[in-house]
């Protein structure tokens, strides 16, 4: 269903590799919190990468801390075409 940007513009982002990787991580580690990196396109968040969180990590740039299951759903949505 793609994500919606400013003015209702539909935005898609190829996330197939991220989906596959995150599905494997979910199966192995469960629904842990991860740092999800994003860029804004037409005022819409497009998640472009993620990493596991360790206590000493400090994140730079546009980062949200989210559950892996949430991120997987979002990856699938932004991967779809309208």
Secondary structure, 3 states (H helix, E strand, C coil): CCEECHHHCEECCCCHHHHHHHHHHHHHHCCCEEEEEEEEECCEEEEEEEEECCCCCCCCCCEEEEEHHHHHHHHHHHHCCC
